[in-house]
Amino acid sequence: MTLNELLTNEELRRHEFPVTHKRNFLAHAAVCPLPRRVAEAVNQCTNEGTLGDQEAFMLHRLDDARKLTAQLLNCQSEEVALVGPTSLALSFIAAGLNFRKGDNVLIYHDDYPSNVYPWMALAARGVQVRLLNTRHLGVIRPVDVMGQVDENTRLVALASCHFVSGYRLDHAAIGKFLRERGILFCLDGIQTVGALPTTVEHVDFLAADAHKWMLGPCAAGILYVKRDLQEKLNPPVYGWHNVRSPNFVAQNNIEFKNDARKFEAGTHNLLGLTGLIAAMELTLEIGVENIARELARKRAWFVAELLKKNYSVLNPKPEPENVSGITSIFLPGKDLTPLNQKLADAGITASLRADRKGQNYLRFSPHFYNTDDELQRVLALL
């Protein structure tokens, strides 16, 4: 199936994405509806699980999940762990690194809380937690990072795309700069993986759950750990799967597996990972580059029309490398809750988000299968 076939064949589109029968769903930066093939994969796994040992039907596919993730991230499958929610994966990294006295980490306080609290917690271990200063909400330029690290900065933790502003990080430029200075770089990739090219050549760690742009189930996430850093990152959890246990017999010494599986402590979320595999296969079938071009095309004309209607748009005219699938509008000082409800009553799902000062934003995040007609309907109601 190609993107063009999907967008020009309404019967096919409705078959592949059942949500289109009832709703105009424009909230993929929140929690996505499942494509049909993803739901069917989970249902098949569930049904097979009624016939015996659940693991026997699925365990062999875990390597498939790692290999597909490696294709998306351009890494090795041995660098991929299947750990679940983004919050959990980021916490593994924060808790698993050894910090020295005087070390600092640089984070963005207005990132999604999953990428804030694990790093804030390091203060209890004597780590200085620095908050990145930016000119505008969610707009993080390489120069901002370059000017706010020093010789004691051990790690920088940022999101690949801000969840409100929709500003996509130039993570390659930032990563190159940090690596030259021996500073670790952790990326929360949940707002770009599956929708925009998000490769890890210049990243040390990346975490992303499947339930947004990857179109997968909740809590079926991925963790990337650069191969030469795996020995330096100590898992904060221990179990039968990540510690050597021949014949399920506990040994005298704790000896972790020698790849990213060392972060998978126990039994996997087999149903969720079944869905993740189907979702990643769909993404790769359509092509991430094709998806990215389609999202950029939609956003360009949609933003232009919103501006004509006198809405303020966050990040209205980004550089190509900073474009994402997120468009957030606001009216200074005004509450957009009634407008969000108006759209919901009309069968349109958007998201309402707010900043630290209380200004709220109406966020639209269509995916590749959403049509121009669906966005035109939003404009008519606005």
Secondary structure, DSSP 8 states (H G I E B T S, - for coil): --HHHHHH-HHHHHHH-GGGGT-EE-BTTS-----HHHHHHHHHHHHHHTTS-HHHHHGGGHHHHHHHHHHHHTS-GGGEE---SHHHHHHHHHHHS---TT-EEEE-TTS-GGGTHHHHGGGGGT-EEEE---SSTT---HHHHHTT--TTEEEEEEESB-TTT--B--HHHHHHHHHHTT-EEEEE-TTTTTTS----TT-SEEEE-SSSTT---TT--EEEE-GGGGGGS--S---TTTB--GGG---SS--B-SSGGGG--S---HHHHHHHHHHHHHHHHH-HHHHHHHHHHHHHHHHHHHHHTT-EESS-S--GGG--S-EEEE-TT---HHHHHHHHHTTEE-EEEE-TTS-EEEEEB--TT--HHHHHHHHHH-
